[in-house]
Amino acid sequence: MLDSRNTLALVEERKPEGSGASPAMALSGTAPKGTVSVLAACLAGCIGMAPQAWAGPLDANRKLIVTDNAFTADKYILDQACVMIELYYRMDEDEGLLFDPDAPEVVFSKVPLRNLNSKPADDSLARARETLKTDLRLLSAIPESEWSPAQQSLRKAFPPDWTGEEIAASTERLVGRRGMRRTFISGLESSLPYLDLMDSVFRAEGIPTRLKFLAHVESRFNPEAVSPAGAAGMWQFMKSSGSRYLVISERVDQRFDPRAATGAAAKFLKTCRNSMASWPLAIMAYNNGPARMLDAVKETGSRDASEIIQNYQADGFGGVSRNYYAMFLAASSLGLRADILFPGLRKSAPPAPAVRTLKLEHEWTPRQLRILSGFSTAVLMKYNPALRPVVFERNLPVPKGFELKLPLGQPSRQDLQFADLGIVNDGMEGAQPRRMGAMAGFPVPRFAENLLLKVRNTLMPNRSGESRPVLSYMHSQGLLDADKLALAREDRILIEPHPALQAMLRVGG
């Protein structure tokens, strides 16, 4: 978000003015008169078809777009959304579409792609685009009376009142995009575990729940998504913007926590809406930043999204920025009718796991957390996506104050680690003993209490004031197997400066 290059989007950036051939150059080529359609010849031999003017499906797509008083759209934005509907809903990944992102009524027919591998398919589509651009340039090099049927068809792709200069400019803007139907369906299925959470969070913030589908545009509901520019998580926050709402550090990055990131997205969207006074502009501000959109309002003198999209000229406000709101309209319109439009969609989501949240009173390494809680590293990682892999790879301490999430219920007998659990007094006469695990904020299964009492008694000095070697004694008694013994020695689990153990050793015999 806040940078059009960060969004996992479909529409490429528009080239800066002057980056391509000028209209004059494009319309004054020296191709010989009577040249046949290069596009028709090349594409017929290479990929099996020649793009033609193509308008009918856009009218059908318009019927699928849902607008209301909050999410409005004029004809220009509807045409943009129609192109996105085509890519999301009607086209699989083995097809490509050639179109002008700044003039969405200019769309050419689909290009079949034989190789579905990313780079060969993209290269094939790029060759088709360049061939099409070459063929369009020939339109101005020969008299209309000598146009071939293919060239006449190509001219019909543009509005009849367009001048040669306008056609040339559109030619230089042409982009090619692969269909995304299977990918879109996969994104809808990925969204199922999060939809109820998002609806709840958005309602609490007083914003439309339809905005949850913005996560499809950003990341296809992938909580681990990372863009080349560094935007991260399901809601694609940059570090600079996300830090206003989330903890972002080497060890803890809440952008990867769907619950925390959704809360941050709701707050930021609400802020954008308060600044921009309309949801279309607020959604554009989510991608570009409120400051840039306020500059756009000031420069164009308008708060109409369509006028800004068509007239605002600034570095960084390119293809993604101009099509971002239309992408949301298309994705959300399909998402709202997913059960009807995608009958094969997996409709049942696994129930959200029940969790308990523990605010850590000390720093703990992942291995210490595993032993204290009784849950495996895999469970800790699954329930705490904000903890970065480096924490587990290097056994770095989880910061004090981190809100650790664990499954409800007790760890299984097989998973339980006894090495760092014990019963302690709180130092006051007559006080009831309490479990060390409870003191640290972790549950201790009742079936382990007798063993824990034995561990505590073992750790207490005898009457002569001598302490037995804790690790070796526990190992000899079968309370600490060889693997746990090695782990305890490596991480100093059972010896100072472990805070829980220090409290336990202060208890008198």
C-alpha positions in Angstrom: 0.0 0.0 0.0 1.0 3.7 -0.3 3.1 2.8 -3.3 1.6 1.6 -6.6 4.6 -0.6 -7.1 3.9 -2.5 -3.9 0.4 -3.8 -4.8 0.2 -7.4 -6.1 -1.8 -6.0 -8.9 -2.5 -6.7 -12.6 -2.0 -3.4 -14.4 1.5 -2.2 -15.2 2.7 1.3 -14.7 2.1 3.8 -17.5 5.3 5.0 -19.2 6.3 8.6 -18.5 5.5 11.1 -21.1 8.1 10.9 -23.9 9.2 7.4 -23.1 7.8 5.8 -26.2 7.5 6.9 -29.8 5.8 10.3 -30.2 2.5 10.5 -31.9 4.1 12.2 -34.9 6.7 9.5 -35.3 4.1 6.8 -34.9 1.9 8.3 -37.6 4.6 9.2 -40.1 6.2 5.8 -40.6 7.8 4.9 -43.9 6.2 1.4 -44.4 5.5 0.7 -48.1 2.0 1.2 -49.3 -0.1 -2.0 -49.4 1.8 -3.7 -46.5 -0.3 -6.6 -45.3 -1.2 -7.0 -41.6 2.0 -8.0 -39.8 -0.1 -8.8 -36.7 -2.3 -11.1 -38.6 0.6 -12.9 -40.3 2.7 -13.2 -37.2 0.1 -14.1 -34.6 -1.6 -16.6 -36.9 1.6 -18.5 -37.3 3.0 -18.1 -33.7 0.1 -18.2 -31.4 -2.9 -19.2 -33.5 -5.0 -16.1 -33.8 -5.0 -12.4 -34.6 -6.4 -9.9 -32.1 -9.5 -8.1 -33.3 -11.7 -5.3 -32.0 -13.6 -6.7 -29.1 -16.5 -5.0 -27.3 -19.3 -7.4 -26.7 -18.1 -9.1 -23.5 -17.6 -5.8 -21.8 -21.3 -5.1 -21.9 -21.9 -8.5 -20.2 -19.3 -7.8 -17.6 -20.9 -4.5 -16.7 -23.9 -6.4 -15.4 -21.8 -8.2 -12.8 -20.4 -5.0 -11.2 -22.1 -4.0 -8.0 -22.3 -0.2 -7.2 -24.2 1.7 -4.5 -24.2 5.0 -2.8 -20.9 4.4 -1.1 -19.0 2.7 -4.0 -20.0 4.7 -7.1 -18.7 4.5 -10.7 -19.2 6.4 -13.9 -18.8 4.9 -17.4 -15.1 5.3 -17.4 -14.5 3.4 -14.1 -17.1 0.8 -15.1 -15.2 0.2 -18.3 -12.0 -0.2 -16.2 -13.8 -2.7 -13.9 -15.2 -4.6 -16.9 -11.6 -5.3 -18.1 -10.7 -6.6 -14.6 -13.9 -8.8 -14.5 -12.7 -10.3 -17.8 -9.3 -11.1 -16.3 -10.6 -12.3 -12.9 -13.7 -14.2 -14.0 -13.7 -15.2 -17.6 -10.1 -15.8 -18.5 -7.9 -18.7 -17.3 -4.1 -18.4 -17.0 -3.6 -19.9 -20.4 -5.0 -16.8 -22.1 -3.8 -13.2 -22.3 -5.6 -9.9 -22.9 -4.2 -6.9 -24.8 -5.8 -3.5 -23.8 -5.1 0.2 -23.1 -5.2 0.7 -19.3 -5.9 4.4 -19.7 -8.6 4.0 -22.3 -10.4 0.9 -21.0 -12.8 0.8 -24.0 -9.9 -0.2 -26.2 -9.6 -3.9 -25.7 -8.4 -6.6 -28.1 -9.4 -10.2 -28.2 -7.7 -12.9 -26.1 -4.4 -14.4 -27.0 -3.9 -18.1 -26.3 -0.7 -19.0 -24.4 0.7 -22.5 -25.0 3.2 -22.5 -22.2 1.9 -21.8 -18.7 5.3 -21.3 -17.1 5.5 -17.7 -16.0 8.3 -16.3 -18.0 7.6 -18.1 -21.4 3.9 -17.1 -21.1 4.8 -13.5 -20.3 7.4 -13.4 -23.1 4.8 -14.8 -25.6 2.3 -12.1 -24.5 4.9 -9.4 -24.8 5.7 -10.5 -28.3 2.0 -10.4 -29.2 1.8 -6.9 -27.7 4.8 -5.6 -29.7 3.4 -7.2 -32.9 0.1 -5.5 -32.3 1.8 -2.2 -31.8 3.7 -2.6 -35.0 0.5 -3.4 -36.9 -1.4 -0.4 -35.4 1.4 1.9 -36.5 0.9 0.8 -40.1 -2.7 2.1 -40.0 -1.4 5.6 -40.4 1.2 4.7 -43.0 -1.2 3.6 -45.8 -4.5 5.0 -47.1 -7.6 3.7 -45.5 -8.8 2.4 -48.9 -5.9 0.0 -48.9 -6.4 -1.4 -45.5 -6.7 -5.2 -45.2 -9.8 -6.7 -43.5 -7.6 -7.3 -40.4 -6.5 -3.7 -40.4 -10.1 -2.5 -40.7 -11.0 -4.7 -37.8 -8.2 -3.3 -35.7 -9.3 0.3 -36.4 -12.7 -0.6 -35.0 -11.2 -1.3 -31.6 -10.8 2.5 -31.1 -13.7 5.0 -30.8 -14.7 6.2 -34.3 -14.1 9.9 -33.4 -10.4 9.3 -32.3 -7.7 11.0 -34.3 -4.6 9.4 -35.5 -2.6 11.0 -32.7 -5.0 9.6 -30.1 -4.7 6.1 -31.7 -0.9 6.4 -31.7 -0.8 7.4 -28.0 -3.0 4.5 -27.1 -0.8 2.2 -29.1 2.2 3.1 -26.9 0.2 2.4 -23.8 -0.9 -1.1 -24.7 -0.3 -3.8 -22.0 -0.8 -7.5 -22.0 -2.1 -9.4 -19.0 -2.7 -13.1 -18.4 -6.1 -14.3 -17.2 -6.5 -15.1 -13.5 -9.6 -17.1 -13.0 -8.0 -20.0 -11.2 -5.8 -17.6 -9.2 -8.9 -15.6 -8.2 -10.8 -18.6 -7.1 -7.8 -19.7 -5.0 -7.8 -16.3 -3.4 -11.5 -16.6 -2.6 -10.9 -19.9 -0.9 -7.9 -18.5 1.0 -10.2 -15.8 2.3 -12.7 -18.1 4.0 -11.0 -18.4 7.4 -10.7 -14.6 7.6 -14.0 -13.3 6.4 -15.9 -13.4 9.7 -12.9 -11.8 11.5 -12.7 -9.0 8.9 -16.5 -8.4 9.1 -16.3 -8.1 12.9 -13.3 -5.8 12.8 -14.7 -3.5 10.1 -18.1 -3.3 11.8 -16.4 -2.3 15.0 -14.7 0.5 13.1 -17.9 1.6 11.5 -16.7 1.0 7.9 -18.4 -1.1 5.1 -17.5 -4.8 5.3 -17.2 -4.9 1.6 -13.8 -3.4 2.0 -12.5 -6.8 3.1 -12.1 -7.7 -0.6 -9.4 -5.0 -0.9 -7.2 -7.7 0.6 -7.8 -9.7 -2.6 -6.4 -6.9 -4.7 -3.5 -6.5 -2.3 -2.4 -10.0 -1.7 -5.1 -12.5 -2.7 -5.6 -13.0 1.1 -2.1 -14.3 1.6 -1.0 -13.4 5.1 2.7 -14.2 4.2 2.8 -12.1 1.0 5.8 -9.8 0.5 6.1 -7.5 -2.5 9.5 -6.6 -4.2 9.2 -3.1 -2.6 8.8 -4.5 0.9 5.1 -4.3 1.5 4.1 -7.2 3.6 1.2 -9.3 4.9 -2.3 -9.7 3.7 -2.9 -6.0 3.7 0.5 -5.1 2.2 1.6 -2.4 4.7 5.0 -0.8 4.1 7.1 -0.5 7.2 6.9 3.3 7.3 3.1 3.3 7.2 2.4 0.1 9.1 4.5 1.3 12.1 1.7 3.8 12.9 -0.6 0.9 13.8 1.6 -2.2 14.2 4.8 -3.5 15.9 7.3 -4.0 13.2 10.8 -5.2 14.1 13.3 -7.9 13.3 11.7 -10.3 15.8 8.0 -9.2 15.8 6.2 -8.1 12.6 2.5 -7.8 13.1 1.9 -7.2 9.4 2.0 -11.0 9.1 -0.7 -11.4 11.8 -4.1 -11.4 10.0 -6.0 -10.2 13.1 -3.6 -7.4 13.9 -3.1 -6.4 10.3 -6.8 -6.3 9.6 -7.3 -4.0 12.6 -4.6 -1.7 11.2 -6.2 -1.8 7.7 -9.6 -0.9 9.2 -8.1 2.1 11.1 -6.2 3.3 8.1 -9.1 3.0 5.7 -11.2 5.0 8.2 -8.5 7.6 8.3 -8.5 7.8 4.5 -12.2 8.1 4.4 -12.2 11.0 6.9 -9.5 12.7 4.8 -11.0 12.1 1.4 -14.8 12.3 2.1 -15.6 9.5 -0.3 -14.9 5.8 -0.4 -13.6 5.7 -4.0 -10.9 8.3 -3.1 -10.3 6.6 0.3 -9.6 3.3 -1.5 -7.2 5.1 -3.9 -5.6 6.8 -0.9 -5.0 3.3 0.7 -2.8 2.6 -2.3 -1.2 6.0 -2.9 -1.4 7.6 0.5 -3.7 10.4 1.7 -1.1 13.1 1.1 -0.7 12.2 -2.6 -4.5 12.0 -3.1 -5.0 15.4 -1.5 -2.4 16.7 -3.9 -4.4 15.2 -6.7 -7.6 16.9 -5.4 -5.8 20.2 -5.2 -4.2 19.9 -8.7 -7.4 18.8 -10.5 -9.8 20.9 -8.4 -12.1 17.9 -8.1 -13.0 15.2 -5.6 -14.4 13.0 -8.4 -12.4 9.8 -8.6 -12.9 9.4 -12.4 -11.8 13.0 -13.1 -8.7 12.5 -11.0 -7.9 9.1 -12.6 -8.1 10.6 -16.1 -6.5 14.0 -15.5 -4.0 13.8 -12.6 -0.4 13.6 -13.9 2.3 12.9 -11.3 5.3 10.6 -11.0 4.2 7.3 -9.4 0.6 7.8 -10.4 0.6 5.2 -13.2 -1.3 2.2 -14.4 -1.8 0.6 -11.0 -2.9 3.8 -9.4 -5.4 4.6 -12.2 -7.0 1.2 -12.1 -6.8 0.5 -8.4 -10.4 1.5 -7.5 -11.7 -0.5 -10.5 -9.8 -3.5 -9.4 -11.5 -3.3 -6.0 -14.9 -2.9 -7.7 -14.3 -6.0 -9.8 -12.9 -8.1 -7.0 -15.6 -7.2 -4.5 -18.4 -7.5 -7.0 -17.3 -11.1 -7.7 -16.6 -11.8 -4.1 -20.1 -10.7 -3.0 -21.6 -13.2 -5.5 -19.0 -15.9 -5.2 -21.5 -18.7 -4.4 -23.4 -18.0 -7.6 -20.5 -17.1 -9.9 -18.2 -19.8 -8.8 -20.4 -22.8 -8.1 -17.4 -25.1 -7.5 -15.9 -22.9 -4.8 -15.0 -24.7 -1.6 -17.6 -23.2 0.6 -16.7 -24.5 4.0 -13.8 -22.9 5.9 -12.1 -24.6 8.9 -13.4 -23.2 12.1 -11.1 -20.5 13.6 -9.0 -22.1 16.3 -9.9 -21.2 19.9 -6.9 -19.5 21.5 -5.8 -18.0 24.8 -3.6 -15.0 24.9 -0.7 -14.7 27.4 1.2 -11.4 27.8 4.8 -12.4 28.5 6.2 -11.0 31.8 9.7 -11.9 30.8 11.8 -12.4 27.6 11.7 -16.1 26.6 13.4 -18.0 23.9 11.3 -20.2 21.6 12.8 -23.3 23.2 11.9 -22.0 26.6 8.4 -21.2 25.5 8.1 -24.7 24.1 9.1 -26.2 27.4 7.0 -23.9 29.5 3.9 -24.3 27.5 4.3 -27.9 26.4 3.5 -27.0 22.8 5.8 -27.7 19.9 7.6 -25.1 17.9 5.3 -25.7 15.0 2.3 -24.8 17.2 4.0 -21.7 18.4 4.7 -20.6 14.9 1.2 -21.4 13.6 -0.6 -19.5 16.4 1.9 -16.5 16.4 2.6 -15.5 12.8 3.9 -12.1 14.0 7.0 -13.9 15.3 9.5 -13.9 12.5 11.3 -17.0 11.3 14.6 -15.6 12.5 13.3 -15.9 16.1 13.0 -19.6 15.7 16.0 -20.1 13.5 18.4 -18.4 15.9 16.4 -19.0 19.1 16.2 -15.2 19.8 14.2 -14.1 22.9 10.6 -13.1 22.3 10.3 -9.6 23.8 8.7 -9.0 27.1 5.1 -7.8 26.7 4.5 -9.9 23.6 1.0 -11.3 23.5 1.6 -15.0 22.9 -1.3 -17.1 21.5 -1.7 -20.7 22.4 -4.5 -23.3 21.7 -7.1 -23.6 24.3 -6.7 -26.8 26.4 -3.7 -28.6 27.7 -0.8 -30.0 25.7 -0.9 -33.7 25.2 0.9 -36.1 27.4 3.3 -36.9 24.5 4.0 -33.2 23.9 4.5 -32.2 27.5 8.1 -31.2 28.5 8.7 -31.6 32.2 12.2 -30.1 32.3 11.2 -26.6 33.3 8.0 -27.1 35.3 7.8 -27.0 39.1 5.7 -26.1 42.1 6.7 -23.0 44.0 5.7 -20.9 47.0 5.4 -17.2 46.6 7.6 -16.7 49.7 4.8 -15.9 52.2 4.1 -18.1 55.2 0.9 -20.0 54.8 0.6 -19.2 51.1 -0.7 -21.9 48.9 2.0 -23.4 46.5 1.3 -22.4 42.9 2.7 -24.0 39.8 5.8 -22.4 38.3 4.2 -22.7 34.9 1.2 -20.7 36.2 3.5 -18.1 37.6 5.0 -17.7 34.2 1.6 -17.6 32.6 1.4 -21.1 31.2 -0.9 -24.0 32.0 0.3 -27.1 33.7 -1.7 -30.4 33.3 -2.9 -31.9 36.5 -1.6 -35.3 35.6 1.9 -33.9 35.9 1.5 -32.4 39.4 3.0 -35.4 41.3 6.0 -35.4 39.1 6.4 -31.6 39.5 6.3 -31.9 43.3 9.1 -34.5 43.0 11.1 -32.1 40.8 10.6 -29.3 43.4 11.7 -31.5 46.3 14.7 -32.6 44.4 15.8 -29.0 43.8 15.5 -28.1 47.4 18.7 -28.1 49.5 18.9 -31.0 52.1 19.3 -30.4 55.8 23.1 -30.2 55.5 22.7 -27.3 53.1 24.0 -29.2 50.1 22.3 -29.2 46.8 22.3 -32.2 44.5 23.3 -31.7 40.9 20.0 -30.9 39.5 20.4 -31.9 35.9 22.1 -35.2 36.5 19.7 -36.2 39.3 16.7 -35.5 37.2 18.2 -37.5 34.4 18.9 -40.4 36.7 15.4 -40.4 38.0 13.9 -40.5 34.5 12.5 -37.0 34.7 14.8 -35.6 32.0 15.7 -37.7 29.0 18.9 -37.3 27.1 17.4 -35.0 24.5 15.9 -32.7 27.1 19.1 -32.8 29.1 21.1 -31.6 26.1 18.5 -28.9 25.4 18.6 -27.8 29.1 22.3 -27.5 29.1 22.4 -25.7 25.7 19.8 -23.1 26.7 20.5 -23.0 30.5 16.8 -23.9 31.0 17.3 -25.2 34.5 20.1 -22.9 35.7 20.5 -19.2 36.3 19.5 -16.7 35.0 16.2 -18.3 34.2 13.8 -16.1 36.2 11.3 -18.8 37.0 14.0 -21.1 38.3 15.4 -18.3 40.4 12.0 -17.9 42.1 11.8 -21.6 42.7 15.3 -21.9 44.2 14.5 -19.1 46.7 11.9 -21.3 48.3 13.1 -22.8 51.6 13.4 -26.5 52.3 
